[in-house]
């Protein structure tokens, strides 16, 4: 595989927000990975969301709603028998990993956009989530 092809795929990964890509070309196998945690707020603002009644939630002043930025499988923990990243009552800081959403064999970390306390986990481990599905409610600090 030519270097120009690899650069083209790397640029495509960046453009699409992918964290990994594996390409097989004849006898050559190339795996590209980049470590970029996905912030729910960054992804939601960078991709226009079609307004549908099922995805539009009223603005809540007492909590922050963390929504899935992608379609995939929700995982509360980094491994099957590991403790979950967060549970109800946990204090979270901005940038802290809340969960993983797996999409096409890529593990995408979903991080907190603000500080607060986890007040509700809206989905179950292993559940398939859609774009815009509420994952967590975080009670804002100071409320």
C-alpha positions as CSV (number, residue, x, y, z in Angstrom):
1,X,0.0,0.0,0.0
2,X,1.3,3.4,-0.9
3,X,2.0,6.2,1.6
4,X,-0.4,8.5,-0.2
5,X,-3.2,5.9,0.3
6,X,-2.5,5.6,4.0
7,X,-2.5,9.4,4.3
8,X,-5.8,9.5,2.5
9,X,-7.3,7.0,4.9
10,X,-5.9,8.9,7.9
11,X,-7.6,12.1,6.7
12,X,-10.8,10.2,6.1
13,X,-10.7,8.9,9.7
14,X,-10.2,12.5,11.0
15,X,-13.0,13.8,8.8
16,X,-15.4,11.1,10.0
17,X,-14.2,11.2,13.7
18,X,-13.1,7.5,13.6
19,X,-10.6,6.2,16.2
20,X,-9.6,3.2,14.2
21,X,-9.6,1.7,10.7
22,X,-8.3,-1.6,9.3
23,X,-7.6,-2.0,5.6
24,X,-6.7,-5.2,3.8
25,X,-5.3,-4.9,0.3
26,X,-4.1,-8.1,-1.3
27,X,-1.4,-9.4,1.1
28,X,-1.1,-6.1,3.0
29,X,-3.0,-5.4,6.2
30,X,-2.8,-1.9,7.6
31,X,-4.5,-0.8,10.9
32,X,-4.7,2.9,11.7
33,X,-5.6,4.0,15.2
34,X,-5.8,7.4,16.9
35,X,-6.6,8.0,20.6
36,X,-9.1,10.8,20.8
37,X,-11.8,10.7,23.5
38,X,-15.2,11.8,22.1
39,X,-17.0,14.5,24.1
40,X,-20.7,14.3,23.7
41,X,-21.0,18.0,23.4
42,X,-18.3,18.4,20.7
43,X,-19.9,15.6,18.6
44,X,-23.4,16.9,18.9
45,X,-22.4,20.4,17.9
46,X,-20.3,19.2,15.0
47,X,-22.9,17.0,13.4
48,X,-26.3,18.5,12.5
49,X,-29.1,16.6,14.1
50,X,-32.4,16.3,12.4
51,X,-35.2,17.5,14.6
52,X,-37.6,14.7,15.3
53,X,-40.0,14.5,18.2
54,X,-38.4,11.4,19.7
55,X,-35.0,13.2,20.0
56,X,-36.1,16.6,21.1
57,X,-36.0,16.8,24.9
58,X,-37.1,19.8,27.0
59,X,-34.2,21.8,28.5
60,X,-33.8,20.9,32.2
61,X,-32.3,23.3,34.6
62,X,-31.7,20.8,37.4
63,X,-29.6,18.4,35.4
64,X,-27.4,18.0,32.3
65,X,-28.6,15.3,29.9
66,X,-25.7,13.3,28.3
67,X,-26.8,11.9,25.0
68,X,-25.2,9.4,22.7
69,X,-23.3,11.1,19.8
70,X,-23.4,8.0,17.7
71,X,-25.3,4.8,17.1
72,X,-23.8,1.8,18.9
73,X,-23.7,-0.5,21.9
74,X,-23.5,1.2,25.4
75,X,-20.9,-0.2,27.8
76,X,-20.8,1.1,31.4
77,X,-17.4,-0.5,32.1
78,X,-14.1,-0.9,30.3
79,X,-14.3,-4.7,30.5
80,X,-17.0,-7.4,31.1
81,X,-16.1,-8.0,34.8
82,X,-14.8,-4.5,35.6
83,X,-16.5,-1.9,37.8
84,X,-18.5,0.7,35.8
85,X,-17.0,4.0,35.0
86,X,-19.7,5.8,37.0
87,X,-22.7,4.9,39.1
88,X,-25.5,6.9,40.6
89,X,-24.2,9.3,43.2
90,X,-20.7,9.6,41.8
91,X,-19.1,13.0,41.4
92,X,-17.8,13.6,37.9
93,X,-15.4,16.1,36.6
94,X,-15.3,17.7,33.2
95,X,-13.6,15.4,30.7
96,X,-14.1,12.3,32.9
97,X,-15.0,9.1,31.0
98,X,-18.6,8.1,31.7
99,X,-19.0,5.1,29.4
100,X,-18.1,3.6,26.0
101,X,-20.3,3.4,22.9
102,X,-19.0,0.7,20.5
103,X,-19.6,1.4,16.9
104,X,-18.3,-0.9,14.2
105,X,-15.8,-2.5,16.5
106,X,-14.5,0.9,17.6
107,X,-14.7,1.9,21.3
108,X,-15.6,5.5,21.6
109,X,-15.3,7.1,25.1
110,X,-18.1,9.4,26.1
111,X,-16.9,12.1,28.5
112,X,-18.6,14.5,30.8
113,X,-19.0,18.1,29.5
114,X,-19.4,19.6,32.9
115,X,-19.0,18.8,36.6
116,X,-21.8,17.3,38.7
117,X,-23.2,14.2,40.3
118,X,-24.7,11.2,38.4
119,X,-28.4,11.3,39.2
120,X,-29.6,8.7,36.7
121,X,-28.3,6.1,34.3
122,X,-30.8,6.0,31.5
123,X,-29.7,2.8,29.6
124,X,-28.5,-0.6,30.6
125,X,-25.1,-2.3,29.8
126,X,-25.1,-3.9,26.4
127,X,-28.1,-1.9,25.1
128,X,-28.0,-0.6,21.6
129,X,-28.4,3.2,21.6
130,X,-29.4,5.5,18.8
131,X,-28.0,8.9,18.0
132,X,-29.4,11.3,20.6
133,X,-30.4,8.6,23.2
134,X,-30.1,9.9,26.8
135,X,-27.4,8.0,28.6
136,X,-27.0,9.9,31.9
137,X,-28.5,12.7,33.9
138,X,-25.8,14.7,35.8
139,X,-27.0,17.0,38.5
140,X,-25.2,20.3,38.1
141,X,-22.7,21.3,40.8
142,X,-24.1,24.0,43.1
143,X,-27.8,23.1,42.6
